[in-house]
Amino acid sequence: MRVFKMLLFPLAMFSSKFEGNVGDFCGVKNTAFQSGEVVNMTVFYSAMGAYIAAGDASFSTTIERFNGKPVYHSIGVGKTYPFFDNFFKVRDRYESYIDTASLLPYKFIRNVDEGGYKIYNNVTFNQTAHTAASTNGVYKITDCIQDVVSAVYYARNINFDKYKPGDKIPFDMFLDDEVYHLYIRYLGREKVKTRYGKFRAIKFKPLLIKGTIFEGGENMTAWLSDDPNHLLLRVESSIAVGSIKVDMMGYRNLRYPLTSLIRF
């Protein structure tokens, strides 16, 4: 099943006619993460009511230089476990080179193998000229465009105190040589119990791209830690057959203590 794209970017995957101000995805200063951060997550799949561990993913960030500028090199890799390899083998790798000042991407690499369906796309963004040069051609983009990986780290820096439950936070994303106009809907704060522990959390719903796995619309829910890290704790969604939960199961080198953790 193609779940890693959902795992990697639970913030949006559905093309929308929504028109709005993408200002909150332009020029936010990073206060949530740091170089050296590593986060590990597990994908749990259920078709009969019981959730079984189906695969895992890790996300890491380091400081490098790209065209002479300091960038966060953020990498997300995911794979299914051997048992699920027999049904749908996944080996995915996503990379983004993100400007340390603006948190906008300079470069995005997608290298995936999902059930034998392989995609490689190498994209270089020119945010000033509003173009994206990919493996397949050159495309026009909108202001403050994000890629799948950069949007995750950018969203962790949203000041949710500015919003009330039900508010939409729009942004644009470039994926598969297309620009998508997307949003996340802020739902407020609550306590959430995951496989790792119980947390105070920020809850939201992303708009999903309709496809072979996901129905589209606001059928996914995600939770971030309600502390300065805004760490992704859980994602859950129904899919074409069954449902999925993705839980944070370990981390290293967070920028701040994980004070949202109530108990293990």
N, C-alpha and C positions, 0 to 999 in steps of 0.2 A: 504494500500500500504506500502511496506517496504522502507520508505523514511528516517527513523532515522539513519540508518547506513550511508547513504549518508550525512545527516546533520552532524553527529558526525565527520565523517572523509571525507571531500571533497578533500583530497589530493591524494587518490588513491584507486582503487578497481578493477584492471584488471590484471590478470596474464599475464606476458610479457616475451619474450625471450631477452629483452633489457639487454645488458651487459655494465656495466660502473663502475665508481669509486664511492663508497658510502661514501667517505671521509667526505663530508659535513654533514653527519648524524652520525658522530663519534666525540664525545668529544667537542661539542659546549657548551660554557658557557651560562647559562641563563641570559639574560639581558632584557627580554621582559615582564615577568609576575612575580607575587609575591603571597605569601600565602594570602588567604582571597579574592582573585579575584573571582567574580561571574559574569557570562555573560548569558543573557537571549535572546533566539531567537524564531522566529515564522516561521512556515512552511506555505507557501501559495501555493495552488494547483489550476491549471486551466485546464479545458478540452474544454471550449468554448470561450476562449479569456479573460475572467474575472477571476482574482485571488481571491480566497476565503481562509481565514485563516482556516487551517485544523488541526493544532497541534502546540505544542511548545516544547522547550527543554531548559535545563539550564546546565551550566558547572561551576563547583566550584573546587577550589584548596586550600588545607590546608597542613601544615607541620606536619608530623608524623614521627614515627620511625618504620623501618622494619628490623628485624634481627639485631637490634642495630645500624642501619645506618639511617641518616636523609633522608626522602623521601618526594616528593610532592605526596599527595594522591589526584588524580584528578578524578572527577566523572562527567559523563554525563548521564542525564536522559531525556527521551522523551516520549510524549504521544499524542494521537490524541484527538481532542475535541469530546464531546458527540455525535454530529450529525454524524461525520465520524466514531465513534465507531460502528454505525449500519452497516457500510459497511466493515470496516477493522480496528479493534481495535488494537492499539499499546501501549504497556507498556514496555519500554526498559530501562535498566540500564547497563552502562559500567563503569568500574573502572580500574585505573592503578596506581601502586606504582612506582614512577619514581625517580631514583637516582638524588639528588640535584646537584652533581658535573658533572656527565656525561650526564644527561638527557636520559639515557637508562632505560628501564623498568625492574623491578624485578618481578612484579606480574601483571597479567591482569585477570579481571573477566568480563565475558559477561553473562548477565541474561536477556533474551528477551522473550516477548510474542507478536507475530505479527500475528494477525488473527487466534489465537489458535495454531500457530506453535511456540513451546517453545524450547529454547536452553539455556542450562547452561554449561559454560566452565570456569574452574578455571586453569590458567596457571602460572607456576613459571619458570622464565628464569634463566639460568646459562650462563651468557654472556662469562665467561672464558672457560667453558667446551663446549660451543656451543650446548646446549640442552634446550629444552622446555618441562617441565613435565606438561601435561594437564590432565583434567578429564578423557581423553580417552587413554592416553599413553605417552610415551617419544619420542620426535622427535628431529632430528638434525636441527640446525639453522645456519645461516650465521653470519658474524661479524656485530656488531652494529644493531642487529635486533630491530625493533620497533613494538609496537602493535597499534591498532586503535587510542587509546586515546593519548598515548605518542607521536605519530608522529605529531599530531596536535600542541602540545606544542613545540615540537622540531622544527617544520617548522617555527614557529613564530620567531625563533632565527636565521634563515638564513640571511646572509648578501647579500641581493639582489643587492647591488652595485657592486658585483663581476661579475655579469652576464649581458649579453646583450639579448634583446628580441629574443626569439626563442630557447634559451639554455635550455637543459634538466638537471634537478637535480635529480639523481637517488637515490634510497634507497630500503631497503628490509623490508618487514612487515610479521609478523606471524598472521594468522587469520584462524579459523576453521581448525587448525592442519596442515596448509600448509604454506610454505614460498613463498611469491610473490615478484618478482623483478619488481619494480615500478619506476615511475618518476613523477615529476611535470615539466611542460613547462612554463618557465617565459615569460610573454608577455609584460612586461614594466609597465609604470605608466600612470594613467589617472584619471579623475574625475568620480565618480559614484554616482548616486542618488538612495537612498534606502528609505524604509518607515520611517526610523529614521531621515535621513537628507542627505545632500550632502557632500561627502568626497573626499580628495585626497587619491588615493588608489594604491596598488600594485596588478597587475592582473596576473593570471596564470591559466593554464588548467591542471587538474590531469588526469592521465590515469585511466579508470574505468574498474572494473570487469564486464564482460558481464554476464547478468543474466536475470531473468524474468521481471525486471523493466527497467534496463539500457541496452543500446545497446552495450556498451563497446567502447573503444577508447577515444578520447579527446572530448567528447560531453558534458562536464561540464565546467563551468567557475566560478572562485572564486576571491574574492577581499579581501585583507588585508588592514588595515589602514596604510597609509604612514606616520607613526610616530614611535617612539621607542616601542610602545605596539604591533605593528603588529597584531592588533585585527581582527578576522574574521568578516567582515561586511556583505557580501552577497555571496550566492551560488545560481547558477541557472543551470537548466538542463532540457532537454527534457526527457521524460520517455515513456514507452510503450503506455500509454494512457494519453495524455496531457503533461503538463510541471509543473515544480516546481521552486519556488523562496524561499530562506530562508534568512531572514534578522535579523541582530542584532537589538534588540529592547530595551535593557537596560543593565546596568552594575553597578558593585560596586567594589571599591578598586582596580582600575587599578594602575599599577606601576607608570605610567606617565600621565600627562594631555592628553586628546584626541585632540591633536593639529591639526590632519588631518581633523577635522570637520569644514567645510566651513560655513554651515548654516543649521538650522533645516528646 
